[in-house]
């Protein structure tokens, strides 16, 4: 976090740069859901839900949902979500949460929706011993929300029309302080990729993201077996967000992340958070068949090797949480001048895919 010339920031003399805030409690829920809409309007669903507080006391959490279309082996949709214990992480990005959703239709008449979501809540305290200031001293903090994702849209051979096909992700962080009736939103970000009739995609962003934070690639010419393949890469984004607290105050940060895809006949879509070539290939192959999965996987390998850069990369040299103390606070030892306070705190809402989680488990057949 850079110092603003109009604001006097201070460095607390007793702060150790590697100090960490106390994460006192942790709670989490994950959801995976698939919806199949038949031509007559009937809807089949498969839903999986796990809660650290309700359904299990152990981490990691894992939820998987999947549906196939009868008579069309390569028409299906799947969703999976996983959450590991972030307190075991050894880096600023704990990579504890991952979500993957995918759908594909090859001749099947149904349309598909797949959803994956995760919520993580941390109870946190910046202690007096860590900050080196009196209880109640006002603090300003900046943390980062980590995102590494890929969005893919495709059309089967014979047409390029991607109308009715789309992929999106949304992120949100809420802070709740003692005595507050409701949480305060300190971060929102969303990104949607909407298929068009001419075989292209339209990228729409909101909140803390702009379209230029992503890299858009047309892979149609590289996949001869498909009519159109459009890809959006979010390469290791570090989205900053700011919030306030006080020394020895216990507060919560709750992070929400959602992924959603939809597709119609003879189209497909996928969102994978924290992608690898192998993970994306396996995920799409599970639903769309090995031919489609391997074809897309091969060209994605080429794209990843080229590492296309967004027009406006969203990165930071130092991804640890920064804490500054209000210079007007009484009884705080501080140095005059425009210095930035530094307190290295574990990431409060890191989101990235855990290796190996994207493969689907037992197949679940359609149910009304």
VEXDREN-2710 file (C-alpha; in Angstrom, 1 decimal):
% VEXDREN-2710
k/r/px/py/pz
1/UNK/0.0/0.0/0.0
2/UNK/1.5/3.3/-1.0
3/UNK/1.5/6.4/1.2
4/UNK/-1.0/9.1/0.3
5/UNK/0.5/12.6/0.6
6/UNK/-2.6/14.0/2.1
7/UNK/-2.7/11.6/5.0
8/UNK/-0.1/11.1/7.7
9/UNK/0.6/7.4/8.2
10/UNK/2.8/6.2/11.0
11/UNK/5.1/3.2/11.7
12/UNK/4.7/1.8/15.1
13/UNK/8.2/1.3/16.4
14/UNK/7.5/-2.0/18.2
15/UNK/5.8/-3.7/15.2
16/UNK/7.6/-6.8/13.9
17/UNK/7.1/-7.0/10.1
18/UNK/6.4/-10.8/10.3
19/UNK/3.7/-10.4/13.0
20/UNK/0.4/-12.1/12.4
21/UNK/-3.1/-11.2/13.5
22/UNK/-4.9/-13.8/15.7
23/UNK/-7.5/-15.8/13.7
24/UNK/-9.5/-17.0/16.6
25/UNK/-12.3/-19.0/14.9
26/UNK/-13.1/-20.2/11.5
27/UNK/-16.4/-21.2/9.8
28/UNK/-17.2/-22.2/6.3
29/UNK/-19.9/-23.5/3.9
30/UNK/-19.7/-24.8/0.3
31/UNK/-22.4/-25.6/-2.2
32/UNK/-22.4/-27.3/-5.6
33/UNK/-25.6/-27.4/-7.7
34/UNK/-26.6/-28.5/-11.2
35/UNK/-29.9/-27.7/-13.0
36/UNK/-31.2/-29.4/-16.1
37/UNK/-34.1/-27.7/-17.9
38/UNK/-36.0/-30.1/-20.3
39/UNK/-37.7/-28.8/-23.4
40/UNK/-41.1/-29.1/-21.7
41/UNK/-39.9/-26.8/-18.9
42/UNK/-39.4/-29.6/-16.2
43/UNK/-36.2/-29.0/-14.1
44/UNK/-34.0/-31.7/-12.6
45/UNK/-31.5/-30.7/-9.9
46/UNK/-28.6/-32.2/-8.0
47/UNK/-27.4/-30.3/-4.9
48/UNK/-24.6/-30.9/-2.5
49/UNK/-23.9/-28.8/0.6
50/UNK/-21.3/-29.0/3.4
51/UNK/-21.0/-26.8/6.5
52/UNK/-18.1/-26.9/8.9
53/UNK/-20.4/-26.0/11.7
54/UNK/-23.4/-28.2/10.8
55/UNK/-22.5/-31.2/8.6
56/UNK/-18.9/-31.9/9.6
57/UNK/-16.2/-30.8/12.0
58/UNK/-13.4/-31.7/9.7
59/UNK/-11.5/-30.0/6.9
60/UNK/-11.3/-30.1/4.0
61/UNK/-14.9/-29.7/2.9
62/UNK/-15.9/-31.2/-0.5
63/UNK/-19.2/-30.9/-2.4
64/UNK/-19.9/-32.4/-5.8
65/UNK/-23.0/-32.4/-8.0
66/UNK/-23.5/-33.8/-11.5
67/UNK/-26.3/-34.7/-14.0
68/UNK/-26.4/-36.4/-17.4
69/UNK/-29.0/-36.2/-20.1
70/UNK/-30.6/-39.6/-20.9
71/UNK/-29.6/-40.8/-24.4
72/UNK/-26.9/-38.2/-24.9
73/UNK/-23.7/-39.3/-23.2
74/UNK/-21.8/-36.1/-23.9
75/UNK/-24.6/-33.8/-22.6
76/UNK/-24.2/-33.1/-18.9
77/UNK/-23.2/-30.6/-16.3
78/UNK/-21.2/-30.7/-13.1
79/UNK/-20.1/-28.6/-10.2
80/UNK/-17.6/-29.1/-7.4
81/UNK/-16.3/-27.0/-4.5
82/UNK/-13.6/-27.6/-1.9
83/UNK/-12.3/-25.7/1.2
84/UNK/-9.2/-26.6/3.1
85/UNK/-7.8/-25.2/6.4
86/UNK/-6.2/-21.8/5.6
87/UNK/-4.4/-21.8/8.9
88/UNK/-2.1/-24.4/7.6
89/UNK/-0.9/-22.2/4.7
90/UNK/2.8/-21.2/4.6
91/UNK/2.4/-18.2/2.2
92/UNK/0.3/-15.0/2.0
93/UNK/-2.1/-16.8/-0.4
94/UNK/-3.6/-19.7/1.5
95/UNK/-5.2/-21.2/-1.6
96/UNK/-7.9/-22.8/0.5
97/UNK/-11.0/-22.4/-1.6
98/UNK/-11.7/-23.8/-5.1
99/UNK/-14.7/-23.9/-7.3
100/UNK/-15.3/-25.5/-10.7
101/UNK/-18.5/-25.6/-12.8
102/UNK/-18.9/-27.0/-16.4
103/UNK/-21.7/-27.9/-18.8
104/UNK/-21.8/-29.3/-22.3
105/UNK/-24.5/-30.3/-24.8
106/UNK/-23.9/-32.4/-27.9
107/UNK/-27.3/-32.9/-29.6
108/UNK/-29.2/-33.0/-26.3
109/UNK/-32.3/-30.8/-26.2
110/UNK/-31.9/-29.6/-22.6
111/UNK/-30.3/-26.4/-21.3
112/UNK/-28.0/-26.3/-18.3
113/UNK/-27.1/-24.2/-15.3
114/UNK/-24.3/-25.1/-12.8
115/UNK/-23.4/-23.2/-9.6
116/UNK/-20.6/-23.4/-7.2
117/UNK/-20.2/-21.3/-4.1
118/UNK/-18.1/-21.0/-0.9
119/UNK/-18.4/-18.8/2.2
120/UNK/-15.6/-18.5/4.7
121/UNK/-15.8/-16.6/8.0
122/UNK/-12.9/-15.6/10.2
123/UNK/-13.0/-14.1/13.6
124/UNK/-9.9/-11.9/13.9
125/UNK/-8.2/-9.7/16.4
126/UNK/-5.2/-7.3/16.0
127/UNK/-3.7/-7.6/19.4
128/UNK/-2.0/-5.0/21.5
129/UNK/1.1/-7.1/21.7
130/UNK/1.3/-7.4/17.9
131/UNK/0.5/-3.8/17.1
132/UNK/2.4/-2.2/20.0
133/UNK/-0.5/0.2/20.8
134/UNK/-3.1/0.6/23.5
135/UNK/-6.4/-1.3/23.4
136/UNK/-8.9/0.6/21.4
137/UNK/-6.4/2.4/19.2
138/UNK/-8.0/3.0/15.7
139/UNK/-6.5/1.0/12.9
140/UNK/-6.8/1.0/9.1
141/UNK/-6.1/-2.2/7.2
142/UNK/-5.6/-3.3/3.6
143/UNK/-5.8/-7.0/2.6
144/UNK/-5.9/-8.8/-0.7
145/UNK/-8.4/-11.2/-2.3
146/UNK/-6.6/-13.6/-4.5
147/UNK/-8.2/-14.9/-7.7
148/UNK/-6.8/-17.2/-10.4
149/UNK/-9.4/-18.3/-12.9
150/UNK/-10.4/-19.3/-16.4
151/UNK/-13.7/-18.9/-18.2
152/UNK/-14.4/-20.9/-21.4
153/UNK/-17.3/-20.9/-23.9
154/UNK/-17.5/-23.2/-26.9
155/UNK/-19.9/-24.3/-29.7
156/UNK/-20.0/-27.7/-31.3
157/UNK/-18.9/-28.0/-35.0
158/UNK/-21.4/-26.8/-37.6
159/UNK/-22.2/-23.4/-36.1
160/UNK/-20.6/-20.6/-34.2
161/UNK/-23.7/-19.2/-32.4
162/UNK/-23.0/-18.9/-28.6
163/UNK/-26.3/-17.2/-27.8
164/UNK/-27.6/-18.3/-24.4
165/UNK/-24.2/-19.4/-23.2
166/UNK/-22.3/-17.6/-20.5
167/UNK/-19.9/-17.9/-17.5
168/UNK/-19.4/-15.6/-14.5
169/UNK/-17.7/-15.3/-11.2
170/UNK/-18.5/-12.9/-8.3
171/UNK/-16.6/-12.1/-5.1
172/UNK/-17.6/-10.2/-1.9
173/UNK/-16.1/-9.5/1.5
174/UNK/-18.1/-8.3/4.5
175/UNK/-16.8/-7.1/7.8
176/UNK/-18.9/-7.3/11.0
177/UNK/-17.8/-5.4/14.1
178/UNK/-18.9/-5.8/17.7
179/UNK/-22.3/-4.3/18.3
180/UNK/-23.2/-3.9/14.5
181/UNK/-26.5/-5.3/13.4
182/UNK/-25.3/-6.1/10.0
183/UNK/-22.0/-6.5/8.1
184/UNK/-20.4/-3.8/6.0
185/UNK/-19.4/-4.7/2.5
186/UNK/-15.7/-3.9/2.0
187/UNK/-15.2/-5.6/-1.4
188/UNK/-17.3/-6.5/-4.4
189/UNK/-16.1/-7.8/-7.8
190/UNK/-17.7/-9.6/-10.6
191/UNK/-16.9/-10.7/-14.1
192/UNK/-19.3/-12.1/-16.8
193/UNK/-18.5/-13.6/-20.2
194/UNK/-21.6/-13.7/-22.5
195/UNK/-21.7/-15.6/-25.7
196/UNK/-22.8/-13.9/-28.9
197/UNK/-24.4/-15.1/-32.1
198/UNK/-21.3/-14.4/-34.2
199/UNK/-19.2/-16.9/-32.0
200/UNK/-17.5/-14.2/-29.9
201/UNK/-17.9/-13.3/-26.3
202/UNK/-18.7/-10.1/-24.5
203/UNK/-16.8/-9.4/-21.3
204/UNK/-18.6/-7.4/-18.5
205/UNK/-17.0/-6.5/-15.2
206/UNK/-18.1/-4.6/-12.1
207/UNK/-17.1/-3.6/-8.6
208/UNK/-13.3/-3.7/-8.2
209/UNK/-12.7/-5.3/-11.6
210/UNK/-12.7/-3.9/-15.1
211/UNK/-12.6/-5.9/-18.3
212/UNK/-8.9/-4.9/-18.8
213/UNK/-7.9/-7.0/-15.7
214/UNK/-8.6/-10.1/-17.8
215/UNK/-7.0/-11.5/-21.0
216/UNK/-9.5/-12.6/-23.7
217/UNK/-8.3/-15.1/-26.3
218/UNK/-10.1/-16.5/-29.4
219/UNK/-9.0/-20.2/-29.8
220/UNK/-11.5/-21.1/-32.6
221/UNK/-8.8/-21.6/-35.2
222/UNK/-6.8/-23.9/-32.9
223/UNK/-9.7/-26.3/-32.3
224/UNK/-10.9/-27.6/-35.6
225/UNK/-13.4/-30.0/-34.0
226/UNK/-15.5/-27.2/-32.5
227/UNK/-17.2/-24.2/-34.2
228/UNK/-16.1/-21.6/-31.7
229/UNK/-13.9/-21.5/-28.5
230/UNK/-13.6/-18.4/-26.5
231/UNK/-11.4/-18.1/-23.3
232/UNK/-11.0/-15.5/-20.6
233/UNK/-8.0/-15.7/-18.3
234/UNK/-7.7/-14.0/-14.8
235/UNK/-4.1/-14.6/-14.1
236/UNK/-3.3/-14.4/-10.4
237/UNK/-5.3/-11.3/-9.5
238/UNK/-4.6/-9.6/-6.1
239/UNK/-7.6/-7.4/-5.5
240/UNK/-7.0/-4.9/-2.6
241/UNK/-9.7/-4.0/-0.1
242/UNK/-9.7/-1.7/2.9
243/UNK/-11.4/-1.9/6.3
244/UNK/-11.1/-0.4/9.8
245/UNK/-10.7/-2.0/13.2
246/UNK/-9.3/-1.3/16.7
247/UNK/-6.5/-2.8/18.7
248/UNK/-7.8/-5.9/20.7
249/UNK/-11.2/-5.6/18.9
250/UNK/-12.6/-9.0/17.8
251/UNK/-14.3/-8.7/14.4
252/UNK/-15.2/-11.0/11.5
253/UNK/-14.4/-11.0/7.8
254/UNK/-16.7/-13.1/5.7
255/UNK/-15.7/-13.9/2.1
256/UNK/-18.1/-15.1/-0.5
257/UNK/-17.2/-16.5/-3.9
258/UNK/-19.7/-17.8/-6.6
259/UNK/-19.3/-19.3/-10.0
260/UNK/-22.1/-19.9/-12.5
261/UNK/-22.4/-21.1/-16.0
262/UNK/-25.3/-21.7/-18.4
263/UNK/-25.5/-23.3/-21.8
264/UNK/-28.0/-24.4/-24.4
265/UNK/-28.1/-27.1/-27.1
266/UNK/-24.8/-27.8/-28.8
267/UNK/-22.8/-25.3/-26.6
268/UNK/-20.7/-25.6/-23.5
269/UNK/-19.2/-23.4/-20.7
270/UNK/-16.8/-23.8/-17.8
271/UNK/-15.4/-21.8/-14.9
272/UNK/-12.4/-23.1/-13.0
273/UNK/-10.8/-21.1/-10.2
274/UNK/-7.1/-21.7/-10.0
275/UNK/-6.8/-23.6/-13.3
276/UNK/-4.1/-25.9/-14.5
277/UNK/-4.0/-27.4/-18.0
278/UNK/-4.5/-30.9/-16.5
279/UNK/-7.3/-29.8/-14.3
280/UNK/-9.3/-28.0/-17.0
281/UNK/-8.8/-30.9/-19.4
282/UNK/-10.0/-33.5/-16.9
283/UNK/-13.0/-31.3/-15.9
284/UNK/-14.2/-30.8/-19.4
285/UNK/-13.5/-34.4/-20.4
286/UNK/-15.7/-35.6/-17.5
287/UNK/-18.7/-33.8/-18.9
288/UNK/-18.1/-33.2/-22.6
289/UNK/-16.1/-36.3/-23.5
290/UNK/-12.4/-36.9/-23.9
291/UNK/-12.3/-35.6/-27.5
292/UNK/-13.6/-32.2/-26.5
293/UNK/-11.6/-32.1/-23.2
294/UNK/-8.3/-33.1/-24.8
295/UNK/-8.8/-30.7/-27.8
296/UNK/-9.4/-27.7/-25.5
297/UNK/-6.7/-28.8/-23.1
298/UNK/-4.1/-28.9/-25.8
299/UNK/-4.7/-25.4/-27.0
300/UNK/-5.0/-24.1/-23.4
301/UNK/-1.5/-25.5/-22.8
302/UNK/-0.3/-23.3/-25.6
303/UNK/-2.1/-20.3/-24.3
304/UNK/-0.8/-20.8/-20.7
305/UNK/2.7/-21.1/-22.1
306/UNK/2.3/-17.8/-23.9
307/UNK/1.0/-16.3/-20.7
308/UNK/-1.1/-13.5/-22.3
309/UNK/-1.0/-10.4/-20.1
310/UNK/-4.2/-8.3/-19.4
311/UNK/-4.1/-4.7/-20.5
312/UNK/-4.3/-3.8/-16.8
313/UNK/-2.8/-6.5/-14.6
314/UNK/-4.0/-6.4/-11.0
315/UNK/-0.9/-7.4/-8.9
316/UNK/1.1/-6.2/-6.0
317/UNK/4.8/-6.6/-5.0
318/UNK/3.9/-7.2/-1.4
319/UNK/0.7/-9.2/-0.7
320/UNK/0.7/-9.2/3.1
321/UNK/-2.0/-7.2/5.0
322/UNK/-0.9/-3.7/5.8
323/UNK/-2.1/-2.1/9.0
324/UNK/-1.7/1.6/9.8
325/UNK/-2.5/3.4/13.1
326/UNK/-4.4/6.6/13.3
327/UNK/-1.7/9.3/14.1
328/UNK/-4.3/11.1/16.2
329/UNK/-4.5/8.2/18.6
330/UNK/-3.3/9.1/22.1
331/UNK/-0.5/7.2/23.8
332/UNK/0.9/5.7/20.6
333/UNK/4.6/6.0/20.0
334/UNK/5.1/7.0/16.4
335/UNK/7.6/8.5/14.0
336/UNK/6.8/11.7/12.2
337/UNK/6.8/11.8/8.4
338/UNK/5.0/10.0/5.6
339/UNK/5.9/6.4/6.5
340/UNK/3.7/3.4/5.8
341/UNK/2.9/1.1/8.7
342/UNK/3.6/-2.6/8.0
343/UNK/2.1/-5.5/9.7
344/UNK/2.4/-8.8/7.8
345/UNK/-0.9/-10.6/8.3
346/UNK/-2.0/-13.9/6.7
347/UNK/-4.4/-13.3/3.8
348/UNK/-7.9/-12.9/5.1
349/UNK/-9.8/-14.0/2.0
350/UNK/-7.4/-15.9/-0.3
351/UNK/-9.2/-17.8/-3.1
352/UNK/-7.5/-20.3/-5.4
353/UNK/-8.0/-23.8/-6.6
354/UNK/-6.5/-26.7/-4.6
355/UNK/-4.6/-29.1/-6.9
356/UNK/-6.4/-32.1/-7.9
357/UNK/-9.9/-31.3/-6.7
358/UNK/-11.6/-30.8/-10.1
359/UNK/-12.2/-34.5/-10.9
360/UNK/-15.8/-35.6/-10.2
361/UNK/-16.7/-38.4/-7.9
362/UNK/-19.6/-40.8/-8.2
363/UNK/-22.1/-40.0/-11.0
364/UNK/-25.5/-38.8/-9.9
365/UNK/-28.3/-39.4/-12.3
366/UNK/-31.2/-37.0/-13.0
367/UNK/-33.8/-36.6/-10.4
368/UNK/-36.8/-34.3/-10.4
END
